[in-house]
Each structure stands twice: as C-alpha cells, then as structure tokens.
C-alpha cells in the first residue's frame, strides 16, 4: 500500500492513511453500530475528529510524554483518542473496562496518568470512587454525552474537548503538524499493564518501533489488503487486537467494523460478513458446542449426514494438500458443501478467508474440525512484552497443534530448561518503574517468555506449557496442565476447568459446568432442580461428567488422567479476582479459595 514502508511510527501511519491513502479510496474507514444499524466513518471524517480531539487535549496542557489512560469498550472514539494522544507525543495507558476500581487506582498511580478517558457512567463511577487517592489525575473525559454531569469538576465530554480544539487550533494552527514531526520510533508509544496470574500488574513499555516492526512482520506473513473487512471484538486495550485488528488492518487498507459486544458477535458476523477476524479459542469452543448441540437434537439420519459431510470435508482438505483430489471426492465434497458445510460457513457471514487465533492454545481437534467445514484458523503466539506476535501459522503453511513459524525479523531459541527466548525489534523496553522484574525477564536482549516449547522437524513452534505452571507430582513426574485442561474443555458440558495436582499423588480438577448444556440434559432425563447447586450435587449429573471425562481421558497418559473432580455451582470471574481480564485463570487464587474442597478430595482418596 503506497509508501507504507516509510512509516516508522504510528503517527507516520496516521498521517499516511488519512492524507495519502484515504483520499484514494471510495469507502468507509470504519463502521460501528448505532440505534440498530451499522454507520460508516470516512477517512476524512476520522481525520477531522482526531485532529480536533488532539488540539483539544493540547488545550488542557497535554504535552510530550504525558500519560493518558483510556478505559473504554471498542468504539471509534477509542481510535480517535489513541491517534490524538500519540500525535502529541504523549503516551497512552489502555485499561480493560472489566477492571475493578482498586486495580484502576494502582495503574493510574503507577503510570502517573494525568488524564483519564472513560466510555460511560459505569466507568466514570469507578474513577470518582478512587479520585481522592489518584495523585496525578487532573482531567476526566467521558465519551457518552448522556452520562455527562456538569457538577463534577474537570469532567468534559469528547465533544467539549473537540470544541476546545477548534478554538485552540485558531491560536496555534501548526501545533499538531510540528508535534507529529517530533515523534521518533524510539519514543514510548504505550504502557500496557498485564494483569498477570499472580501479583500486581506490570506496565509493559512499548515503543513505536516495537509495534510498527510487528505490524510490518504481520503484513509480510499474512495476505491482507484493501478488500478485507475486519470484525473487531477483542478488547483494543489488549495488544493482540490493537496490533492485528487495528494497526495492521489500517496499514493494509482494510476496513474495520466494530462488534457491539462479545455477546453479539454471532449476529454481527452475519451483518458485517467479514473476511478476517482476530479472536481467541474460546469463540471456537462455543461455536463448536452450539453446532454439536444442534446436531444431537436432529434425527438419526440428519446426524449421519452431518458426520459424513465433516469426514468428506477432512478427506477433501487432506487430498488438496497433497494435490491429489479425485473426481469422485470432488463431487462428494460439493454435495457435502451443499447439504451441511455451506450452512455452517454462512453463520460466520460467508466471506471469511481465515481466523487469526491467539491468547490461549487452540486444540488440534478444534482446528481440524473447522478446517473440514472450510474455515481456516491460523494460531499464533506472543506476549504483550513482544508487541505481541512472535510466531504464527500462515494461510499456505500451517500445522494444527503448533503456533506456526517465527515471524520475519525475530529470533527465537529454546533455553536448556525448555524456555522459549525471543529477540528482535518488537521486544519491550522493560516494565515501567519495575527494575527487578525487567532484569528477571530481559537478559542480554533476550525476552524470557516463561513459556516452555520446542520446534518440530519442519520449524513449527509448539508450546507445551507455562514454566511456572509445570506440575511435579509426588511421584516425581512433570506434568504440563494446559494441554490436559484443553482436552477437557472440548466437552460440551464443561465451561471452565482447572487442573490440580502439584506435589500431589494424582491429578484432580475443579470444574465449572456449561449450565445451559447440563440443564438441557437434566430436563430431557427428568432430573429435578431449581438452582445450579441442585445440579452439581446430583449424583446422576456427577456420573454424566465422570462418563464424559472417561471418553476424553483415553488419549491421555495414565499419569495425566484426572482421578477426582468437584463440580462448582458458579463460574470463575474477573470481579472475584479468579481470572485475569484476558480470561486466564489465576491458578493460585483459585486453589487458595477452594483449598478446603481440594484437601477433601485428596483426604477422601487417601482414606479409602
């Protein structure tokens, strides 16, 4: 796309897409849903809105290296804010909207943010609750006009800041152009706080070069262009969506459409008809679960047709890879497509070229199932600390059960203890005001990822587990819990699964059922219940899980099998501190909280 290679900073990218690329295209820059329909924003409108907001921020005294926090769901103003902040040479601090007031307080104080942008009244109330303890906050900007309260000091709406910008622009019309020229690739662009599964959040310092180098590597690795349409639903405060579904998307000239929420993704897929989507495996697990529930409710004949179509789809894919598709297989596949596969593809809008999956491991079985349908999932791997992508599968070179090959410009080696180490222009500067953690993570330019992995014979990287998460049983066996957990998460009856067994004689588990599926089972088998608690205490339901798990256990080694488990009546949540905003289980927190339950499991076994 034009002179993209000359873009060394995100500010260069902003200037390029709005001044050089935007005027050459005759379509929307992005779309968002309002009052029940998708509305478009043109490149020129986006530039006007962003410039005015930047001038408005400057009128508040925002200058180079100031920190501004953004606490908002995905929406056009998120991108306006990001580009405006960076154009002034300032640094943005994106926060998950799901964070508690206490977590926000820590981040605002640690980062020394002097302004916070919030989306709505719910987020504003969190700020007001902690404002007295936030030493640096001078201004609050709210995006939803209707949630504005004139009685709150130093609270402005997005429009009010833009109005200030109009006046300020008249006084100093060259300010924005001059400040953008000063932004260098070595400047800090953003500080992203990783919640981590233990301890306080750490602020990952990323420069313009860190992120832009990853964008360039992504564009080399994936065939994305101006004909593509992205559906964006993962939080923009997460570096995966920000780099892939935002910076890479706009760099390629693609159009971005925002999903209303995670809950509405299924409907938005059909409305937007995207060609690309960045997501996490949980989405596929849910889609798979819905497909299988629907299949099981059909007649025996329809079930046979479904399984025949999936089998035919897999045969076709395998033959295509070997360039050996027979005429009879081609005819069979066309029929399978017409009867079953096309209907499922239509549920994703019908135009999808591929999914890009990250954030957690994707099971091989899930990848192969969707591949048979005709939906390709390309799994990648990375960390916030690496901006984020280190390795990824490619559309013409992928292998399920791996995270693909290393991206161009990045080096990866495996340490003697199996830890994955990475080096390259995408690696963070360090953790903000945290020298101890920085020195423990960055050694001689190598990022110590904390992940255990290995390269296969074809150069594909496989992640086997987190270094800190490896269990060692009392029998001396090392066990990687994540692949065992993922095995069981394929069950339609399981929503969340936490393996327990470090320094124990055998493995056990804490299971949160998929209550929708369990209630369907209970209703069809006349099992009485009023609450979730009634279900998890029911012996028939327990036996259902025991039998279901027995099927999944067959593929596990004897020492990897779960011998005992507990069914919990409520899910692990962010609010209760049991999972991180990126939906990773805080293993230690969960084990501490359910310590008594776990001890009883082992006590019962030892005393049998």
C-alpha positions in Angstrom: 0.0 0.0 0.0 1.8 3.1 -1.2 4.6 4.4 0.9 3.8 2.4 4.0 7.4 1.3 4.4 8.3 4.9 5.2 6.0 4.8 8.3 8.4 4.4 11.2 5.9 5.5 13.9 2.2 5.1 14.5 2.0 8.8 14.0 3.5 8.4 10.5 0.9 5.7 9.9 -1.9 8.0 10.9 -0.7 10.8 8.6 -0.2 8.3 5.7 -3.7 6.6 5.9 -5.6 9.9 6.3 -3.6 12.2 3.9 -2.3 9.8 1.2 -4.3 6.6 1.2 -7.7 7.8 2.5 -8.4 10.3 -0.4 -7.8 7.5 -3.0 -10.5 5.1 -1.7 -14.2 5.4 -2.0 -15.5 3.6 1.0 -15.7 3.9 4.8 -12.6 3.8 7.1 -14.6 2.0 9.8 -18.1 1.2 10.8 -19.9 1.0 14.2 -23.4 0.0 15.2 -25.8 2.7 16.5 -29.5 2.5 17.0 -29.7 -0.9 15.4 -27.7 -0.3 12.2 -24.1 0.0 11.1 -22.9 3.5 10.3 -19.8 4.5 8.5 -17.0 6.9 9.2 -14.9 8.1 6.2 -11.2 8.7 6.3 -11.6 12.5 6.1 -14.2 12.4 8.9 -11.9 10.3 11.0 -9.0 12.8 10.5 -11.1 15.8 11.3 -12.5 14.2 14.5 -9.0 13.0 15.6 -7.2 16.3 14.8 -9.8 18.4 16.8 -9.5 16.0 19.7 -5.7 16.3 19.7 -5.9 20.1 19.7 -8.4 19.9 22.5 -6.1 17.7 24.6 -3.3 20.2 23.9 -5.6 23.0 25.2 -5.7 21.1 28.5 -1.9 21.2 28.7 -1.3 17.7 27.4 2.3 17.5 26.0 5.0 15.1 25.1 5.5 12.1 27.4 2.3 12.9 29.4 0.3 9.7 30.2 -3.4 9.4 29.4 -5.5 6.4 30.4 -8.3 5.0 28.2 -11.0 2.9 29.8 -13.5 2.0 27.1 -15.1 -0.7 25.1 -14.2 -0.8 21.4 -15.6 2.2 19.5 -14.4 4.8 17.0 -13.5 7.3 19.8 -11.0 4.7 21.1 -9.0 5.0 17.9 -9.6 8.8 17.7 -8.2 9.1 21.3 -5.2 6.8 20.6 -4.1 8.6 17.4 -4.6 12.0 19.0 -2.6 11.2 22.1 0.3 9.7 20.1 0.2 12.7 17.6 1.0 15.0 20.6 4.0 12.7 21.6 2.1 11.6 24.7 1.7 8.0 25.9 -1.5 6.1 26.3 -2.4 3.7 29.0 -5.1 1.4 27.9 -7.1 -0.4 30.6 -9.7 -3.2 30.5 -13.2 -1.9 31.1 -13.7 -5.0 33.3 -11.1 -3.9 35.8 -12.1 -3.1 39.4 -11.7 0.4 40.9 -8.8 -0.9 43.1 -6.9 -2.2 40.0 -7.5 1.0 38.1 -6.3 3.0 41.1 -3.0 1.1 41.2 -2.4 1.6 37.4 -3.3 5.3 37.4 -0.9 6.0 40.3 1.9 3.7 39.0 1.7 5.2 35.5 1.3 8.8 36.7 -1.5 9.3 34.2 -2.8 12.9 34.4 -5.9 12.4 32.3 -8.4 9.5 32.0 -10.8 8.9 29.2 -13.8 6.8 30.1 -16.7 5.5 28.0 -19.7 5.7 30.2 -21.2 6.4 33.6 -20.2 2.9 34.9 -16.5 3.6 34.2 -16.9 7.2 35.5 -18.2 6.0 38.8 -15.1 3.8 39.3 -12.9 6.8 38.8 -15.0 9.0 41.1 -14.7 6.3 43.8 -10.9 6.4 43.7 -10.3 10.0 42.6 -9.2 11.2 46.0 -6.4 8.6 46.0 -5.2 9.3 42.4 -2.5 11.8 42.9 -1.9 12.8 39.3 -5.4 12.9 37.6 -6.3 16.4 36.5 -8.9 15.8 33.8 -11.6 13.2 33.1 -13.1 12.9 29.6 -16.4 10.9 29.1 -17.3 9.6 25.6 -21.1 9.1 26.2 -22.7 12.5 26.1 -25.7 11.5 28.1 -23.5 10.4 31.0 -22.0 13.9 31.4 -22.6 15.5 34.8 -21.8 19.3 34.9 -21.4 19.2 38.7 -18.2 17.2 38.5 -15.1 19.3 38.4 -12.7 18.8 35.4 -15.1 16.5 33.7 -15.5 17.0 29.9 -17.3 15.2 27.1 -15.5 14.1 24.0 -17.3 16.9 22.0 -16.4 19.5 24.6 -12.7 18.7 24.1 -13.2 18.9 20.3 -14.8 22.3 20.8 -11.8 23.5 22.8 -9.7 22.1 20.0 -11.4 24.3 17.4 -10.6 27.4 19.4 -7.0 26.2 20.2 -6.4 25.4 16.5 -7.1 29.1 15.6 -4.5 30.2 18.1 -1.8 27.7 17.1 -2.7 26.1 13.7 0.7 24.4 13.3 0.9 22.8 16.7 -0.2 19.3 15.6 2.0 19.2 12.5 5.0 20.3 14.5 4.4 17.8 17.4 3.9 14.9 14.9 7.3 15.7 13.4 8.9 15.3 16.8 7.7 11.8 17.3 10.5 9.3 16.9 10.4 5.5 16.5 12.4 5.1 19.8 9.7 7.1 21.7 7.4 5.3 24.1 4.0 4.8 22.5 2.1 3.0 25.2 2.4 1.3 28.6 0.2 -1.8 28.8 -0.4 -3.3 32.2 -0.5 -7.1 32.2 -2.7 -8.3 35.0 -0.6 -11.5 35.3 -1.9 -14.6 37.1 0.0 -13.6 40.3 1.0 -10.3 41.9 0.4 -6.7 41.0 0.0 -5.6 37.3 3.3 -4.8 35.4 3.4 -1.9 33.0 4.9 -3.1 29.7 6.7 -0.2 27.9 6.3 -0.4 24.1 7.9 2.0 21.7 6.6 3.0 18.2 9.3 0.8 16.7 8.3 -2.2 18.8 4.7 -2.1 17.5 5.4 -1.0 13.9 8.1 -3.7 13.4 5.4 -6.3 14.4 2.9 -4.7 12.0 5.4 -5.0 9.2 6.2 -8.6 10.0 2.4 -9.4 10.1 1.9 -7.8 6.7 4.7 -9.9 5.2 3.2 -13.0 6.8 -0.5 -12.6 6.0 -2.2 -11.7 2.7 -4.3 -8.7 3.9 -5.3 -5.9 1.6 -7.8 -3.1 1.0 -10.5 -5.6 0.0 -10.6 -7.1 3.5 -13.1 -6.4 6.2 -12.2 -7.0 9.8 -14.7 -7.6 12.6 -13.2 -6.2 15.8 -14.5 -7.6 19.1 -11.5 -8.5 21.2 -10.7 -5.5 23.5 -8.5 -2.8 21.9 -6.7 -2.5 25.3 -5.2 -5.9 24.6 -2.1 -5.6 22.4 -3.2 -8.6 20.2 -6.3 -6.8 18.9 -4.6 -3.4 18.9 -1.7 -4.6 16.7 -3.5 -7.1 14.5 -7.1 -5.9 14.3 -6.3 -2.2 14.3 -2.8 -1.1 13.3 -2.3 -4.0 10.8 -5.8 -3.6 9.5 -5.5 0.1 8.7 -1.9 -0.4 7.4 -3.3 -2.8 4.8 -6.1 -0.5 3.8 -8.8 -2.9 5.2 -12.0 -1.6 6.7 -12.7 -2.2 10.4 -16.2 -2.9 11.7 -16.9 -3.0 15.5 -19.0 -5.7 17.1 -21.4 -4.3 19.6 -20.1 -6.7 22.3 -18.7 -10.2 22.8 -22.3 -11.4 23.3 -23.5 -10.1 19.9 -20.5 -11.5 17.8 -22.7 -14.3 16.3 -25.2 -11.7 14.9 -22.5 -9.2 13.9 -20.7 -11.8 11.9 -23.8 -12.3 9.7 -24.4 -8.5 9.4 -20.8 -7.5 8.6 -19.8 -10.5 6.6 -16.1 -10.1 7.5 -13.2 -11.6 5.6 -10.9 -11.6 8.7 -11.3 -11.9 12.4 -8.8 -11.9 15.3 -10.1 -14.0 18.2 -9.3 -16.4 21.0 -10.0 -20.2 21.0 -13.0 -19.7 23.4 -15.0 -18.4 20.5 -14.4 -21.7 18.5 -15.2 -23.8 21.6 -18.6 -22.0 21.9 -19.4 -22.3 18.2 -18.4 -26.0 18.2 -20.5 -26.6 21.3 -23.6 -24.9 19.7 -23.1 -26.9 16.4 -22.9 -30.2 18.3 -25.9 -29.4 20.5 -27.9 -28.7 17.3 -26.7 -31.9 15.7 -27.7 -34.0 18.7 -31.2 -32.6 18.5 -31.6 -33.8 14.9 -32.9 -37.1 13.7 -30.5 -40.1 13.3 -30.5 -39.7 9.5 -29.5 -36.0 9.7 -26.8 -36.8 12.2 -25.4 -39.4 9.8 -25.4 -36.8 7.0 -23.6 -34.3 9.2 -20.8 -36.7 10.3 -20.4 -37.9 6.7 -20.1 -34.3 5.5 -17.4 -33.5 8.1 -15.5 -36.7 7.2 -15.7 -35.8 3.5 -14.5 -32.2 4.2 -11.5 -33.6 6.0 -10.7 -36.1 3.2 -11.0 -33.2 0.7 -8.7 -30.9 2.7 -6.1 -33.7 3.0 -6.2 -34.6 -0.7 -6.0 -30.9 -1.6 -2.8 -30.5 0.5 -1.3 -33.4 -1.4 -2.7 -32.0 -4.8 -4.5 -35.3 -5.3 -8.2 -34.6 -5.4 -10.1 -37.3 -7.4 -13.2 -36.5 -9.4 -15.4 -38.7 -7.1 -14.0 -36.9 -4.0 -14.6 -33.5 -5.6 -18.3 -34.5 -6.4 -18.8 -35.8 -2.8 -17.3 -32.6 -1.4 -19.7 -30.4 -3.5 -22.6 -32.4 -2.1 -21.3 -32.2 1.5 -20.9 -28.5 1.0 -24.4 -28.1 -0.3 -26.0 -30.2 2.4 -24.0 -29.2 5.5 -20.8 -27.3 5.3 -22.0 -24.1 3.5 -24.8 -23.7 6.1 -22.2 -23.5 8.9 -19.9 -21.2 6.9 -22.9 -18.8 6.4 -23.1 -18.5 10.2 -19.7 -16.6 10.0 -21.1 -14.3 7.3 -20.0 -16.5 4.3 -17.0 -14.4 3.3 -14.4 -15.4 5.9 -11.0 -16.1 4.5 -9.4 -17.1 7.8 -9.5 -16.6 11.5 -6.3 -15.5 13.4 -6.3 -17.0 16.9 -4.1 -16.1 19.8 -4.2 -15.6 23.6 -4.5 -19.3 24.5 -3.8 -22.7 23.0 -6.1 -24.0 20.2 -6.7 -27.7 20.4 -5.7 -29.7 17.3 -9.1 -31.3 17.1 -10.9 -28.0 17.0 -8.6 -26.7 14.3 -9.2 -29.9 12.2 -13.0 -29.8 12.7 -13.3 -26.2 11.4 -10.8 -26.9 8.6 -13.1 -29.7 7.4 -16.0 -27.2 7.3 -13.9 -24.9 5.2 -13.0 -22.4 8.0 -9.2 -22.0 8.5 -8.0 -21.0 11.9 -4.4 -19.7 12.0 -2.9 -19.9 15.5 -0.2 -17.5 16.6 1.8 -16.9 19.7 3.2 -14.0 21.6 3.1 -11.8 24.7 2.4 -8.2 25.5 6.1 -7.9 26.0 6.8 -8.8 22.3 4.2 -6.4 20.8 2.8 -9.2 20.7 3.4 -11.7 17.9 6.5 -14.0 17.9 5.3 -16.8 15.7 2.2 -17.7 13.6 0.8 -20.2 11.2 0.4 -18.9 7.6 -2.5 -19.4 5.2 -0.3 -21.6 2.9 1.8 -23.1 5.7 0.0 -24.2 8.8 0.0 -27.1 11.2 -2.6 -27.6 14.0 -1.1 -28.2 17.4 1.6 -25.7 16.7 1.8 -21.8 16.8 3.5 -21.7 13.4 6.8 -20.4 12.3 8.7 -17.4 13.7 7.8 -14.0 12.2 10.4 -12.3 10.0 13.0 -10.2 11.9 12.5 -12.1 15.1 14.9 -14.7 16.6 13.8 -17.5 18.9 15.8 -20.1 20.7 15.0 -22.7 23.3 16.9 -22.5 26.6 18.4 -25.6 28.2 15.3 -25.9 30.5 12.9 -25.6 27.6 12.0 -22.0 28.0 11.3 -20.0 24.8 13.5 -17.0 24.4 12.9 -14.2 21.9 14.9 -11.3 20.5 14.0 -8.6 17.9 12.8 -5.1 17.3 9.4 -6.0 18.8 10.7 -6.7 22.3 9.6 -4.2 25.0 11.9 -1.7 26.7 11.0 -3.2 30.1 8.5 -2.8 32.9 7.6 0.7 34.0 9.3 1.6 37.3 10.0 -2.1 37.9 13.7 -2.8 37.6 13.6 -6.1 39.4 11.0 -7.7 37.1 12.7 -6.2 34.0 16.1 -7.7 34.9 14.4 -11.1 35.5 12.7 -11.0 32.1 15.2 -9.3 29.8 18.7 -10.8 29.8 21.3 -9.9 27.2 18.5 -8.6 24.9 16.6 -11.9 25.1 13.0 -11.9 26.4 12.4 -14.8 28.7 8.8 -15.7 27.9 8.1 -18.0 30.8 6.7 -20.5 28.2 8.0 -24.0 27.6 8.3 -25.1 24.0 10.0 -27.0 21.2 10.5 -26.7 17.4 9.3 -29.7 15.3 11.3 -31.0 12.4 9.6 -28.6 10.0 10.4 -25.5 12.1 6.9 -25.1 13.6 7.0 -23.9 17.2 5.0 -25.9 19.8 4.1 -24.5 23.2 3.9 -27.2 25.8 3.2 -25.1 28.9 4.0 -22.2 31.2 7.3 -22.6 33.1 5.6 -21.6 36.3 2.7 -23.9 35.7 4.5 -27.2 35.4 3.3 -29.6 38.0 5.6 -32.1 39.7 3.7 -35.0 41.2 4.8 -36.5 44.5 5.9 -39.5 42.3 8.4 -37.1 40.5 6.5 -36.8 37.2 6.5 -33.4 35.5 3.1 -32.6 34.0 2.0 -29.7 31.7 -1.5 -28.8 32.8 -2.6 -26.6 29.9 -2.9 -29.4 27.3 -4.8 -31.6 29.7 -7.2 -28.7 30.5 -7.7 -28.0 26.8 -8.5 -31.7 26.3 -11.5 -31.5 28.7 -12.6 -28.0 27.6 -13.7 -29.7 24.3 -16.5 -31.3 26.3 -19.9 -29.6 25.6 -20.7 -30.0 29.4 -17.6 -28.1 30.6 -17.3 -24.3 30.7 -14.2 -23.8 32.9 -11.6 -26.4 34.0 -8.7 -26.1 36.5 -6.3 -28.9 37.0 -4.9 -29.5 40.4 -2.0 -31.9 41.3 1.3 -30.0 42.0 3.2 -32.1 44.7 0.2 -34.5 44.9 0.0 -38.2 44.2 -2.6 -37.8 41.4 -4.4 -35.2 39.4 -7.8 -33.8 40.3 -9.9 -30.9 38.9 -12.2 -28.1 39.7 -14.9 -27.9 37.0 -17.5 -25.2 36.2 -20.2 -26.9 34.1 -21.7 -25.4 31.0 -25.0 -25.0 32.8 -27.0 -24.4 29.6 -26.0 -27.9 28.4 -26.4 -29.5 31.8 -29.9 -28.1 32.2 -30.9 -29.5 28.8 -29.6 -32.9 29.9 -31.4 -32.6 33.2 -34.7 -31.6 31.5 -34.5 -34.5 29.0 -33.8 -37.0 31.8 -36.4 -35.7 34.2 -33.8 -34.6 36.8 -35.4 -32.1 39.2 -33.5 -28.9 40.0 -34.2 -25.3 41.0 -30.6 -23.9 41.2 -27.2 -24.6 39.8 -26.3 -26.0 43.2 -29.0 -28.7 42.9 -27.4 -29.8 39.6 -23.8 -30.0 40.8 -24.9 -32.0 43.9 -26.9 -34.5 41.9 -25.4 -38.0 41.6 -26.7 -38.6 38.0 -25.1 -35.3 36.9 -21.8 -36.3 38.6 -21.9 -39.6 36.7 -22.6 -37.8 33.5 -19.4 -35.9 33.9 -17.5 -39.0 35.0 -18.5 -40.9 31.9 -17.9 -37.9 29.6 -14.4 -37.3 31.0 -13.6 -41.0 30.7 -14.0 -40.6 26.9 -11.6 -37.6 26.8 -9.1 -39.3 29.1 -8.5 -42.1 26.6 -6.0 -40.0 24.7 -4.0 -39.1 27.9 -1.2 -41.0 29.5 -2.1 -42.8 32.7 -0.3 -40.2 35.0 -2.1 -37.4 33.1 -5.6 -38.7 33.9 -7.9 -36.9 36.4 -8.9 -39.3 39.2 -11.2 -37.0 41.1 -13.1 -33.8 40.5 -15.5 -31.3 42.0 -18.4 -29.5 40.2 -18.7 -25.9 41.2 -22.0 -24.0 41.1 -20.7 -20.7 39.8 -18.1 -19.6 37.3 -14.7 -18.1 38.0 -14.9 -14.3 37.3 -12.7 -11.2 36.9 -14.7 -9.5 39.6 -13.9 -12.2 42.1 -10.2 -12.0 41.1 -10.1 -15.6 39.9 -9.3 -14.8 36.2 -7.4 -12.0 34.5 -9.1 -9.6 32.1 -7.7 -11.7 29.3 -9.6 -14.7 30.8 -6.5 -16.6 32.1 -7.2 -18.5 35.3 -5.3 -17.2 38.4 -4.4 -20.7 39.5 -3.0 -19.7 42.9 -6.0 -17.6 43.7 -8.4 -20.4 42.7 -6.5 -23.0 44.6 -6.4 -20.9 47.8 -10.1 -20.1 47.5 -11.1 -23.7 47.1 -8.4 -25.1 49.4 -10.9 -26.9 51.6 -12.6 -28.6 48.7 -9.3 -29.7 47.2 -8.0 -31.1 50.6 -11.2 -33.1 51.0 -10.7 -34.6 47.5 -7.2 -35.9 48.5 -8.2 -36.8 52.0 -11.1 -38.9 50.7 -8.8 -40.7 48.3 -6.1 -41.3 50.9 -8.6 -42.6 53.5 -10.4 -45.0 51.1 
